[in-house]
Amino acid sequence: MSIIRRGNVFDPFSIDLWDPFDGFPFSSSLSFSRSGLSGETSAFAGARFDWKETQDAHVFKADLPGLKKEEVKVEVEEGSVLKISGERKREKEEKTDTWHRVERSSGSFLRRFRLPENTRPDGVKAAMENGVLTVTVPKEEVKKSVVKSIEISG
C-alpha cells in the first residue's frame, strides 16, 4: 500500500491519496504513474465530470479552463470504455521572473467511464466551447416490439 503524491507546495488543493490496491496485479484507478501520466500533477488531475442521460444520449461535461481542444483526447477503448485525457503544461519560467504566487494548476488528467450497453460508441461526438468539454455518446435506437397475433390452427 502506498500514498500517491499528487501535488506540490504551491497548490493548496492538491492532496495525497492512499492507494489500497498498490501491489495488486491489476492497475488501480489512483495510480497515475502506471497509466503513463507521471510527473507534475495537481488539482487538475482530478478533473471532475458531469454525466447525464437524456432520452437520446449519454452526455459528459467537464470544465477545462485554459485548455485548447488540441490538448484534450477523447477515445473509446475496447468498444465500451470512454477515455478522456489531457494536459495543461506549466508556463515557462524565465530566470529574471520572480513568482509571488502560483495558484493555477497544471498537469495531466485521465478519466475512464464504462459505457452502458444501450450506447453506440461509434457515434461519439466531442466539442469544446469556452473551456467546457462536452462529449455526447448516442444511445441505440430502442426497437419497439411489434405484437403479432398468431392464429391457432386445429
DSSP file with accessible surface (Angstrom, degrees, kcal/mol):
  #  RESIDUE AA STRUCTURE BP1 BP2  ACC     N-H-->O    O-->H-N    N-H-->O    O-->H-N    TCO  KAPPA ALPHA  PHI   PSI    X-CA   Y-CA   Z-CA
    1    1 A M              0   0  153      0, 0.0     2,-0.3     0, 0.0    17,-0.0   0.000 360.0 360.0 360.0 144.5    0.0    0.0    0.0
    2    2 A S  E     -A   19   0A  36     17,-1.1    17,-3.2    15,-0.0     2,-0.5  -0.936 360.0-113.2-146.9 168.0    1.3    3.5   -0.8
    3    3 A I  E     -A   18   0A 111     -2,-0.3     2,-0.6    15,-0.2    15,-0.3  -0.904  27.8-141.5-104.7 129.9    0.4    7.1   -0.8
    4    4 A I  E     -A   17   0A  28     13,-4.2    13,-2.2    -2,-0.5     2,-0.6  -0.828  11.9-145.5 -92.4 119.2    0.1    8.7   -4.2
    5    5 A R  E     +A   16   0A 148     -2,-0.6    11,-0.2    11,-0.2    36,-0.1  -0.755  27.3 166.4 -87.6 120.0    1.6   12.2   -4.1
    6    6 A R        +     0   0   30      9,-1.0     2,-0.2    -2,-0.6    39,-0.2   0.342  51.3  40.4-112.8  -0.4   -0.4   14.4   -6.5
    7    7 A G        -     0   0   13      7,-0.1     2,-0.3    35,-0.1    35,-0.1  -0.639  59.5-131.7-135.8-166.4    0.6   17.9   -5.6
    8    8 A N    >   -     0   0   29      3,-0.3     3,-1.5    -2,-0.2     6,-0.2  -0.899  42.1 -91.5-145.5 176.3    3.3   20.4   -4.7
    9    9 A V  T 3  S+     0   0  131     -2,-0.3    -2,-0.0     1,-0.3     5,-0.0   0.725 120.5  58.4 -67.4 -20.0    3.8   23.1   -2.1
   10   10 A F  T 3  S+     0   0  116      1,-0.1    -1,-0.3    91,-0.1    92,-0.2   0.567  94.4  71.6 -84.7  -9.6    2.4   25.8   -4.5
   11   11 A D    X   -     0   0   10     -3,-1.5     3,-1.4     1,-0.1    -3,-0.3  -0.859  56.0-174.7-114.6 101.9   -1.0   24.1   -4.9
   12   12 A P  T 3  S+     0   0   97      0, 0.0    -1,-0.1     0, 0.0    91,-0.1   0.674  84.6  57.2 -69.4 -14.0   -3.2   24.3   -1.7
   13   13 A F  T 3  S+     0   0  154      2,-0.1     2,-0.1     0, 0.0    -2,-0.0   0.459  80.6 108.5 -95.7  -3.3   -5.8   22.0   -3.3
   14   14 A S    <   -     0   0   24     -3,-1.4     2,-0.3    -6,-0.2    -7,-0.1  -0.442  51.3-165.5 -73.2 152.4   -3.5   19.1   -4.0
   15   15 A I        -     0   0   94     -2,-0.1    -9,-1.0   -11,-0.0     2,-0.5  -0.926  22.6-122.4-136.7 159.1   -4.0   16.0   -1.9
   16   16 A D  E     -A    5   0A  79     -2,-0.3     2,-0.4   -11,-0.2   -11,-0.2  -0.883  30.3-158.2 -98.1 133.9   -2.2   12.8   -1.0
   17   17 A L  E     -A    4   0A  40    -13,-2.2   -13,-4.2    -2,-0.5     2,-0.5  -0.947  11.9-136.2-117.5 134.2   -4.2    9.7   -1.8
   18   18 A W  E     -A    3   0A 142     -2,-0.4   -15,-0.2   -15,-0.3     3,-0.1  -0.739  14.9-151.5 -84.9 128.6   -3.8    6.4   -0.3
   19   19 A D  E >   -A    2   0A   0    -17,-3.2     3,-1.5    -2,-0.5   -17,-1.1  -0.851  12.3-175.0-104.6  99.1   -3.9    3.6   -2.9
   20   20 A P  T 3  S+     0   0   42      0, 0.0    -1,-0.1     0, 0.0   -17,-0.0   0.663  82.7  56.3 -69.5 -13.2   -5.2    0.5   -1.1
   21   21 A F  T >  S+     0   0   98    -19,-0.1     3,-2.1    -3,-0.1     5,-0.1   0.324  72.9 132.2-100.8   7.0   -4.7   -1.6   -4.3
   22   22 A D  T <  S+     0   0   53     -3,-1.5     5,-0.1     1,-0.3    -4,-0.0  -0.382  73.0  24.0 -59.7 130.8   -1.0   -0.8   -4.7
   23   23 A G  T 3  S+     0   0   70      1,-0.4    -1,-0.3     3,-0.1     4,-0.1   0.293  91.5 123.3  96.8 -10.5    0.9   -4.0   -5.3
   24   24 A F  S <  S-     0   0  110     -3,-2.1    -1,-0.4     2,-0.2     4,-0.1  -0.492  74.2-113.8 -80.3 158.0   -2.0   -6.0   -6.8
   25   25 A P  S    S+     0   0  132      0, 0.0     2,-0.2     0, 0.0    -1,-0.1   0.651  96.1  69.8 -71.0 -11.8   -1.6   -7.4  -10.3
   26   26 A F  S    S-     0   0  106     -5,-0.1     2,-0.2     1,-0.1    -2,-0.2  -0.694  93.3-100.1-103.1 160.3   -4.3   -5.2  -11.8
   27   27 A S        -     0   0   91     -2,-0.2     2,-0.3    -4,-0.1    -5,-0.1  -0.530  33.5-133.1 -81.9 145.1   -4.0   -1.4  -12.3
   28   28 A S    >   -     0   0   11     -2,-0.2     3,-0.7     1,-0.1     6,-0.1  -0.643  12.5-128.5 -94.1 150.8   -5.6    0.9   -9.8
   29   29 A S  T 3  S+     0   0  114     -2,-0.3    -1,-0.1     1,-0.2    -2,-0.0   0.727 110.2  52.4 -69.5 -19.1   -7.7    3.9  -10.7
   30   30 A L  T 3  S+     0   0   41      1,-0.1     2,-1.3     2,-0.0    -1,-0.2   0.633  84.3  95.4 -89.5 -14.1   -5.5    6.1   -8.4
   31   31 A S    <>  +     0   0    6     -3,-0.7     4,-0.7     1,-0.2     6,-0.1  -0.605  39.7 166.3 -88.7  93.5   -2.1    5.1   -9.9
   32   32 A F  T >4>S+     0   0   19     -2,-1.3     5,-2.1     1,-0.2     3,-0.5   0.847  72.6  62.5 -74.2 -32.3   -1.2    7.7  -12.5
   33   33 A S  G >45S+     0   0   84      1,-0.2     3,-0.9     2,-0.2     5,-0.2   0.882 103.5  49.3 -64.8 -33.6    2.4    6.5  -12.8
   34   34 A R  G 345S+     0   0  103      1,-0.2    -1,-0.2     2,-0.1    -2,-0.2   0.739 107.0  56.4 -75.1 -21.1    1.3    3.1  -14.1
   35   35 A S  G <<5S-     0   0   48     -4,-0.7    -1,-0.2    -3,-0.5    -2,-0.2   0.374 121.2-103.1 -92.3   4.9   -1.0    4.7  -16.7
   36   36 A G  T < 5S+     0   0   61     -3,-0.9     2,-0.3    -4,-0.3    -3,-0.2   0.604  91.7 113.8  89.9   9.3    1.7    6.8  -18.3
   37   37 A L      < +     0   0   34     -5,-2.1    71,-0.2    -6,-0.1    -4,-0.1  -0.411  41.2 149.0-110.8  56.8    0.8   10.1  -16.7
   38   38 A S        +     0   0   91     -2,-0.3     2,-0.2    -5,-0.2    -5,-0.0  -0.356  32.5  47.6 -84.4 170.9    3.8   10.6  -14.5
   39   39 A G  S    S+     0   0   64     -2,-0.1     2,-0.3     2,-0.0    69,-0.1  -0.635  98.9   6.9 101.6-158.6    5.3   13.9  -13.5
   40   40 A E        +     0   0   82     -2,-0.2    68,-0.5    67,-0.1     2,-0.3  -0.413  67.9 158.3 -67.9 117.5    3.7   17.0  -12.1
   41   41 A T        +     0   0   11     -2,-0.3     2,-0.2    66,-0.2    66,-0.2  -0.965   3.1 152.9-134.5 156.6    0.1   16.6  -11.3
   42   42 A S    >   -     0   0    4     -2,-0.3     3,-2.2    66,-0.3     4,-0.5  -0.648  65.8 -32.0-154.2-147.7   -2.2   18.6   -9.0
   43   43 A A  G >  S+     0   0   42      1,-0.3     3,-1.3    -2,-0.2    64,-0.1   0.803 127.6  65.5 -57.3 -28.0   -5.8   19.5   -8.5
   44   44 A F  G >  S+     0   0   16     62,-0.3     3,-1.0     1,-0.3    -1,-0.3   0.811  87.4  70.0 -64.4 -26.5   -6.2   19.5  -12.3
   45   45 A A  G <  S+     0   0    1     -3,-2.2    65,-0.6     1,-0.3     2,-0.3   0.787  92.4  59.0 -62.6 -25.9   -5.5   15.7  -12.2
   46   46 A G  G <  S+     0   0   32     -3,-1.3    -1,-0.3    -4,-0.5    -2,-0.1  -0.227  77.5 176.3 -96.9  44.1   -8.9   15.3  -10.6
   47   47 A A    <   -     0   0   10     -3,-1.0     2,-0.4    -2,-0.3    63,-0.1  -0.249  24.1-136.6 -51.6 127.9  -10.9   16.8  -13.4
   48   48 A R        -     0   0  214     15,-0.2    15,-0.6    63,-0.0     2,-0.3  -0.760  19.1-162.4 -98.1 138.8  -14.5   16.5  -12.4
   49   49 A F  E     -B   62   0B  27     -2,-0.4     2,-0.4    13,-0.1    13,-0.2  -0.893  13.5-144.5-119.9 146.8  -17.1   15.4  -14.9
   50   50 A D  E     -B   61   0B 119     11,-3.0    11,-2.4    -2,-0.3     2,-0.4  -0.891  18.0-167.8-101.0 141.4  -20.9   15.6  -15.0
   51   51 A W  E     +B   60   0B 109     -2,-0.4     2,-0.3     9,-0.2     9,-0.2  -0.974  10.9 171.2-133.7 116.7  -22.7   12.6  -16.7
   52   52 A K  E     -B   59   0B 121      7,-2.7     7,-3.3    -2,-0.4     2,-0.5  -0.928  24.2-139.9-125.2 152.6  -26.3   12.8  -17.5
   53   53 A E  E     -B   58   0B 111     -2,-0.3     5,-0.2     5,-0.2     2,-0.2  -0.950  21.7-177.2-111.1 125.8  -28.5   10.5  -19.5
   54   54 A T        -     0   0   53      3,-3.4     0, 0.0    -2,-0.5     0, 0.0  -0.510  46.7 -91.0-106.5-176.1  -31.1   12.0  -21.9
   55   55 A Q  S    S+     0   0  172      1,-0.2     3,-0.1    -2,-0.2    -1,-0.0   0.847 125.1  26.9 -64.5 -31.2  -33.7   10.3  -24.0
   56   56 A D  S    S+     0   0  121      1,-0.2    83,-2.8    82,-0.1     2,-0.3   0.582 125.1   4.0-108.5 -16.3  -31.3   10.1  -26.9
   57   57 A A  E     - C   0 138B   9     81,-0.3    -3,-3.4    62,-0.1     2,-0.5  -0.979  61.2-106.7-159.9 168.5  -27.7   10.0  -25.5
   58   58 A H  E     -BC  53 137B   2     79,-2.8    79,-3.1    -2,-0.3     2,-0.5  -0.944  39.3-159.1-103.3 129.3  -25.3   10.0  -22.5
   59   59 A V  E     -BC  52 136B  17     -7,-3.3    -7,-2.7    -2,-0.5     2,-0.4  -0.957   8.6-167.9-120.2 126.2  -23.7   13.4  -22.1
   60   60 A F  E     -BC  51 135B   0     75,-3.0    75,-3.0    -2,-0.5     2,-0.4  -0.931   8.7-176.5-111.4 133.2  -20.4   14.1  -20.3
   61   61 A K  E     +BC  50 134B  90    -11,-2.4   -11,-3.0    -2,-0.4     2,-0.3  -0.990   5.8 174.7-132.7 142.6  -19.3   17.6  -19.4
   62   62 A A  E     -BC  49 133B   3     71,-1.9    71,-2.8    -2,-0.4     2,-0.7  -0.996  30.6-127.6-144.8 139.5  -16.2   18.9  -17.8
   63   63 A D  E     + C   0 132B 121    -15,-0.6    69,-0.2    -2,-0.3   -15,-0.2  -0.801  33.1 167.7 -84.2 117.9  -14.9   22.4  -17.1
   64   64 A L    >   -     0   0    0     67,-3.8     3,-1.8    -2,-0.7    67,-0.1  -0.552  16.4-167.9-128.9  65.1  -11.3   22.6  -18.6
   65   65 A P  T 3   +     0   0   82      0, 0.0     3,-0.1     0, 0.0    66,-0.1  -0.258  69.8  16.1 -62.0 139.1  -10.5   26.3  -18.5
   66   66 A G  T 3  S+     0   0   71      1,-0.3     2,-0.3    22,-0.0    65,-0.0   0.335  96.3 119.4  85.3  -8.2   -7.4   27.3  -20.4
   67   67 A L    <   -     0   0   12     -3,-1.8    -1,-0.3    64,-0.1     2,-0.2  -0.718  54.1-142.4 -92.4 143.7   -7.2   24.1  -22.4
   68   68 A K    >   -     0   0  131     -2,-0.3     3,-2.1    -3,-0.1     4,-0.2  -0.660  28.7-110.8 -93.9 158.9   -7.4   24.0  -26.2
   69   69 A K  G >  S+     0   0  140      1,-0.3     3,-1.3    -2,-0.2    -1,-0.1   0.814 118.0  62.8 -61.8 -25.6   -9.2   21.2  -28.0
   70   70 A E  G 3  S+     0   0  142      1,-0.2    -1,-0.3     3,-0.0    -3,-0.0   0.680  98.1  56.9 -71.2 -16.3   -5.8   20.0  -29.3
   71   71 A E  G <  S+     0   0   64     -3,-2.1    16,-1.4    15,-0.0     2,-0.4   0.375  98.6  72.3 -94.8   2.0   -4.7   19.4  -25.6
   72   72 A V  E <   -E   86   0C  22     -3,-1.3     2,-0.4    -4,-0.2    14,-0.2  -0.948  63.6-161.0-120.3 139.8   -7.6   17.0  -24.9
   73   73 A K  E     -E   85   0C 120     12,-3.4    12,-2.6    -2,-0.4     2,-0.5  -0.983   3.5-169.5-124.1 130.7   -8.0   13.5  -26.2
   74   74 A V  E     +E   84   0C  46     -2,-0.4     2,-0.3    10,-0.2    10,-0.2  -0.984  19.5 163.6-118.8 125.0  -11.3   11.6  -26.3
   75   75 A E  E     -E   83   0C  69      8,-2.9     8,-3.3    -2,-0.5     2,-0.5  -0.941  34.6-136.0-137.9 158.6  -11.1    7.8  -27.2
   76   76 A V  E     -E   82   0C  54     -2,-0.3     2,-0.4     6,-0.2     6,-0.2  -0.983  25.9-162.6-116.1 120.3  -13.2    4.7  -27.0
   77   77 A E  E >>  -E   81   0C  48      4,-3.3     4,-2.1    -2,-0.5     3,-1.6  -0.834  67.8  -4.8-102.8 143.5  -11.3    1.7  -25.7
   78   78 A E  T 34 S-     0   0  163     -2,-0.4    -1,-0.2     1,-0.3     0, 0.0   0.721 115.8 -78.6  52.1  22.4  -12.5   -1.9  -26.1
   79   79 A G  T 34 S+     0   0   47     -3,-0.2    -1,-0.3     2,-0.2    43,-0.1   0.340 129.6  51.0  74.9  -7.6  -15.7   -0.7  -27.6
   80   80 A S  T <4 S+     0   0   39     -3,-1.6    35,-3.3     1,-0.1     2,-0.5   0.342  84.3  85.2-145.1   9.3  -17.3    0.2  -24.3
   81   81 A V  E  <  -EF  77 114C   9     -4,-2.1    -4,-3.3    33,-0.2     2,-0.6  -0.964  59.3-150.4-121.1 118.9  -14.9    2.4  -22.3
   82   82 A L  E     -EF  76 113C   0     31,-3.0    31,-2.4    -2,-0.5     2,-0.5  -0.766  16.1-166.5 -86.0 122.8  -14.9    6.2  -22.8
   83   83 A K  E     -EF  75 112C  41     -8,-3.3    -8,-2.9    -2,-0.6     2,-0.5  -0.962   8.2-178.6-116.5 124.1  -11.4    7.6  -22.1
   84   84 A I  E     +EF  74 111C   0     27,-2.8    27,-2.7    -2,-0.5     2,-0.3  -0.987  13.3 159.9-124.5 124.4  -10.9   11.3  -21.7
   85   85 A S  E     +EF  73 110C  19    -12,-2.6   -12,-3.4    -2,-0.5     2,-0.3  -0.933   4.0 152.6-140.9 162.7   -7.4   12.7  -21.1
   86   86 A G  E     -EF  72 109C  11     23,-1.8    23,-2.3    -2,-0.3     2,-0.3  -0.981  24.3-134.3-174.4 176.3   -5.5   15.9  -21.4
   87   87 A E  E     - F   0 108C  80    -16,-1.4     2,-0.6    -2,-0.3    21,-0.2  -0.982   2.1-156.4-152.1 134.4   -2.6   18.0  -20.1
   88   88 A R  E     - F   0 107C  38     19,-2.7    19,-2.7    -2,-0.3     2,-0.2  -0.966  28.0-140.1-107.8 119.1   -2.1   21.6  -19.1
   89   89 A K        -     0   0  140     -2,-0.6     2,-0.2    17,-0.2     3,-0.1  -0.488  18.1-110.1 -80.3 148.8    1.6   22.5  -19.4
   90   90 A R        -     0   0  108     -2,-0.2    -1,-0.1     1,-0.1     3,-0.1  -0.529  40.9-101.0 -73.3 143.8    3.3   24.7  -16.8
   91   91 A E        -     0   0  108     -2,-0.2     2,-0.2     1,-0.1    -1,-0.1  -0.333  42.5 -99.6 -64.1 147.2    4.3   28.1  -18.0
   92   92 A K        -     0   0  181     -3,-0.1     2,-0.5     1,-0.1    -1,-0.1  -0.483  35.9-134.4 -68.8 136.8    8.0   28.5  -18.9
   93   93 A E        -     0   0  124     -2,-0.2     2,-0.4    -3,-0.1    -1,-0.1  -0.802  11.1-149.0 -94.6 130.8    9.9   30.2  -16.2
   94   94 A E    >   -     0   0  112     -2,-0.5     3,-1.5     1,-0.1     0, 0.0  -0.770  19.8-127.0 -93.4 143.8   12.3   33.0  -17.1
   95   95 A K  T 3  S+     0   0  211     -2,-0.4    -1,-0.1     1,-0.3    -2,-0.0   0.809 110.6  53.0 -59.8 -27.6   15.4   33.4  -15.0
   96   96 A T  T 3  S+     0   0  124      2,-0.0    -1,-0.3    -3,-0.0     2,-0.2   0.583  88.8 101.7 -87.3  -8.6   14.5   37.0  -14.5
   97   97 A D    <   -     0   0   78     -3,-1.5     2,-0.5     1,-0.0    -4,-0.0  -0.494  56.4-156.1 -78.7 144.4   10.9   36.4  -13.3
   98   98 A T        -     0   0  111     -2,-0.2     2,-0.4     0, 0.0    -2,-0.0  -0.978  11.5-149.6-118.2 116.7   10.0   36.5   -9.6
   99   99 A W        +     0   0  108     -2,-0.5     3,-0.1     1,-0.1    -2,-0.0  -0.714  20.0 175.7 -87.8 132.3    6.9   34.5   -8.7
  100  100 A H  S    S+     0   0  177     -2,-0.4     2,-0.3     1,-0.4    -1,-0.1   0.677  71.7   4.0-103.5 -27.4    4.8   35.7   -5.8
  101  101 A R        -     0   0  178      0, 0.0     2,-0.5     0, 0.0    -1,-0.4  -0.947  52.0-165.8-160.2 137.4    2.0   33.2   -6.1
  102  102 A V        +     0   0   38     -2,-0.3    -3,-0.0   -92,-0.2     3,-0.0  -0.940  30.6 143.0-127.0 106.2    1.2   30.1   -8.2
  103  103 A E        +     0   0  112     -2,-0.5     2,-0.3   -92,-0.1    -1,-0.1   0.612  42.0  94.8-116.7 -23.0   -2.4   29.0   -7.8
  104  104 A R  S    S-     0   0  172      1,-0.1     2,-0.2   -93,-0.0   -60,-0.0  -0.572  73.1-131.3 -74.4 134.5   -3.3   27.8  -11.3
  105  105 A S        -     0   0   25     -2,-0.3     2,-0.3   -15,-0.0    -2,-0.1  -0.479  24.0-174.5 -87.6 157.0   -2.9   24.1  -11.5
  106  106 A S        +     0   0   11     -2,-0.2   -62,-0.3     2,-0.1     2,-0.3  -0.903  31.4  78.7-138.9 167.4   -1.1   22.2  -14.2
  107  107 A G  E     -F   88   0C   4    -19,-2.7   -19,-2.7    -2,-0.3     2,-0.3  -0.818  69.9 -51.9 129.6-166.9   -0.6   18.6  -15.0
  108  108 A S  E     -F   87   0C   7    -68,-0.5     2,-0.3    -2,-0.3   -66,-0.3  -0.710  35.8-165.3-109.8 156.5   -2.4   15.7  -16.6
  109  109 A F  E     -F   86   0C   0    -23,-2.3   -23,-1.8    -2,-0.3     2,-0.3  -0.974   4.4-176.5-137.5 154.5   -5.8   14.1  -16.1
  110  110 A L  E     +F   85   0C  23    -65,-0.6     2,-0.4    -2,-0.3   -25,-0.2  -0.938   4.6 176.8-150.2 125.0   -7.3   10.8  -17.2
  111  111 A R  E     -F   84   0C  85    -27,-2.7   -27,-2.8    -2,-0.3     2,-0.4  -0.992   8.1-165.4-131.2 141.2  -10.8    9.6  -16.7
  112  112 A R  E     -F   83   0C 117     -2,-0.4     2,-0.4   -29,-0.2   -29,-0.2  -0.987   2.3-170.7-125.4 139.5  -12.4    6.4  -17.9
  113  113 A F  E     -F   82   0C  22    -31,-2.4   -31,-3.0    -2,-0.4     2,-0.6  -0.996  21.5-134.5-130.4 125.5  -16.2    5.7  -17.9
  114  114 A R  E     -F   81   0C 161     -2,-0.4   -33,-0.2   -33,-0.2    -2,-0.0  -0.700  30.3-135.3 -77.1 122.3  -17.7    2.3  -18.7
  115  115 A L        -     0   0    8    -35,-3.3     4,-0.1    -2,-0.6    -1,-0.0  -0.556  17.2-111.1 -81.7 142.4  -20.5    2.9  -21.1
  116  116 A P    >   -     0   0   45      0, 0.0     3,-1.2     0, 0.0    -1,-0.1  -0.220  30.5-108.2 -64.6 163.4  -23.8    1.2  -20.7
  117  117 A E  T 3  S+     0   0  188      1,-0.3    -2,-0.1     3,-0.0    23,-0.0   0.692 112.0  70.3 -69.7 -15.1  -24.9   -1.4  -23.2
  118  118 A N  T 3  S+     0   0   57     21,-0.1    22,-2.7     2,-0.1    -1,-0.3   0.197  83.2 100.0 -89.1  20.4  -27.5    0.9  -24.7
  119  119 A T  B <   -G  139   0D   8     -3,-1.2    20,-0.3    20,-0.3     3,-0.1  -0.664  66.2-139.3-106.1 161.8  -24.9    3.2  -26.3
  120  120 A R    >   -     0   0   94     18,-2.9     3,-2.1    -2,-0.2     4,-0.1  -0.845  17.4-176.1-115.0  89.3  -23.4    3.5  -29.8
  121  121 A P  G >  S+     0   0   36      0, 0.0     3,-1.2     0, 0.0    -1,-0.1   0.767  79.7  65.7 -60.2 -23.9  -19.6    4.1  -29.2
  122  122 A D  G 3  S+     0   0  140      1,-0.2   -46,-0.0    -3,-0.1    15,-0.0   0.649  98.9  54.4 -73.0 -10.9  -19.1    4.5  -33.0
  123  123 A G  G <  S+     0   0   14     -3,-2.1    -1,-0.2    15,-0.2    13,-0.1   0.207  74.8 142.0-107.7  17.7  -21.2    7.7  -32.9
  124  124 A V    <   -     0   0   37     -3,-1.2     2,-0.4    13,-0.1    13,-0.2  -0.331  27.9-171.4 -63.8 136.1  -19.3    9.6  -30.1
  125  125 A K  E     -D  136   0B 153     11,-2.4    11,-3.2     2,-0.0     2,-0.4  -0.975   3.8-167.4-128.3 144.6  -19.0   13.3  -30.7
  126  126 A A  E     +D  135   0B  56     -2,-0.4     2,-0.3     9,-0.2     9,-0.2  -0.983   6.0 178.7-133.2 144.1  -17.0   15.8  -28.7
  127  127 A A  E     -D  134   0B  58      7,-2.3     7,-2.9    -2,-0.4     2,-0.5  -0.994  14.4-155.1-143.0 147.0  -17.0   19.6  -28.7
  128  128 A M  E     +D  133   0B  44     -2,-0.3     2,-0.4     5,-0.2     5,-0.2  -0.990  21.2 165.7-125.0 121.0  -15.0   22.2  -26.7
  129  129 A E  E >   -D  132   0B 142      3,-2.1     3,-1.7    -2,-0.5    -2,-0.0  -0.977  68.3 -16.0-140.7 124.7  -16.6   25.7  -26.2
  130  130 A N  T 3  S-     0   0  155     -2,-0.4     3,-0.1     1,-0.3    -1,-0.1   0.855 128.0 -51.1  53.2  39.8  -15.4   28.4  -23.8
  131  131 A G  T 3  S+     0   0   15      1,-0.2   -67,-3.8   -64,-0.2     2,-0.6   0.579 112.9 118.0  78.8   8.9  -13.4   25.8  -21.8
  132  132 A V  E <   -CD  63 129B  43     -3,-1.7    -3,-2.1   -69,-0.2     2,-0.5  -0.944  51.9-152.3-113.1 120.6  -16.2   23.3  -21.4
  133  133 A L  E     -CD  62 128B   7    -71,-2.8   -71,-1.9    -2,-0.6     2,-0.5  -0.784  11.6-171.2 -89.3 129.7  -15.8   19.9  -23.0
  134  134 A T  E     -CD  61 127B  34     -7,-2.9    -7,-2.3    -2,-0.5     2,-0.5  -0.988   3.0-173.7-123.7 120.9  -19.0   18.2  -24.0
  135  135 A V  E     -CD  60 126B   0    -75,-3.0   -75,-3.0    -2,-0.5     2,-0.5  -0.975   6.2-163.7-115.5 124.8  -18.9   14.5  -25.1
  136  136 A T  E     -CD  59 125B  51    -11,-3.2   -11,-2.4    -2,-0.5   -77,-0.2  -0.947   7.0-171.6-114.5 124.0  -22.1   13.0  -26.4
  137  137 A V  E     -C   58   0B   0    -79,-3.1   -79,-2.8    -2,-0.5   -13,-0.1  -0.952  23.1-137.6-113.6 108.6  -22.5    9.2  -26.7
  138  138 A P  E     -C   57   0B  23      0, 0.0   -18,-2.9     0, 0.0   -81,-0.3  -0.285  14.0-123.8 -67.5 153.1  -25.7    8.4  -28.6
  139  139 A K  B     -G  119   0D  38    -83,-2.8   -20,-0.3   -20,-0.3     2,-0.2  -0.605  28.1-102.7 -89.6 154.7  -28.0    5.6  -27.5
  140  140 A E        -     0   0  106    -22,-2.7     2,-0.2    -2,-0.2    -1,-0.1  -0.488  46.1 -99.5 -69.7 146.5  -29.0    2.7  -29.7
  141  141 A E        -     0   0  173     -2,-0.2     2,-0.5     1,-0.1    -1,-0.1  -0.523  36.0-123.4 -69.4 131.8  -32.5    3.1  -31.0
  142  142 A V        -     0   0  131     -2,-0.2     2,-0.7    -3,-0.0    -1,-0.1  -0.676  20.8-135.9 -78.5 123.7  -34.9    1.0  -29.0
  143  143 A K        -     0   0  193     -2,-0.5     2,-0.4     1,-0.0    -1,-0.0  -0.729  16.6-136.1 -83.9 116.1  -36.6   -1.4  -31.2
  144  144 A K        -     0   0  188     -2,-0.7     2,-0.3     1,-0.1    -1,-0.0  -0.591  21.2-121.2 -72.6 130.6  -40.3   -1.3  -30.3
  145  145 A S        -     0   0  112     -2,-0.4     2,-0.5     1,-0.0    -1,-0.1  -0.572  20.2-143.3 -75.8 132.9  -41.6   -4.8  -30.2
  146  146 A V        -     0   0  132     -2,-0.3     2,-0.6     2,-0.0    -1,-0.0  -0.863  11.4-136.2 -97.2 127.9  -44.4   -5.4  -32.6
  147  147 A V        -     0   0  133     -2,-0.5     2,-0.5     2,-0.0    -2,-0.0  -0.743  22.6-171.1 -87.1 122.7  -47.1   -7.7  -31.3
  148  148 A K        -     0   0  167     -2,-0.6     2,-0.3     2,-0.0    -2,-0.0  -0.968  17.8-133.9-117.7 125.4  -48.2  -10.1  -33.9
  149  149 A S        -     0   0  112     -2,-0.5     2,-0.5     1,-0.0    -2,-0.0  -0.573  16.1-148.0 -77.6 136.9  -51.2  -12.3  -33.3
  150  150 A I        -     0   0  130     -2,-0.3     2,-0.4     2,-0.0    -1,-0.0  -0.924  12.8-131.3-108.0 126.5  -50.6  -16.0  -34.2
  151  151 A E        -     0   0  181     -2,-0.5     2,-0.6     1,-0.0     0, 0.0  -0.624  17.1-135.7 -78.5 135.3  -53.6  -17.9  -35.5
  152  152 A I        -     0   0  155     -2,-0.4     2,-0.2     2,-0.0    -1,-0.0  -0.797  21.1-155.7 -93.1 123.1  -54.1  -21.2  -33.8
  153  153 A S              0   0  113     -2,-0.6     0, 0.0     1,-0.0     0, 0.0  -0.594 360.0 360.0 -94.0 162.4  -54.9  -24.0  -36.2
  154  154 A G              0   0  125     -2,-0.2    -2,-0.0     0, 0.0    -1,-0.0  -0.106 360.0 360.0 125.0 360.0  -56.8  -27.1  -35.5
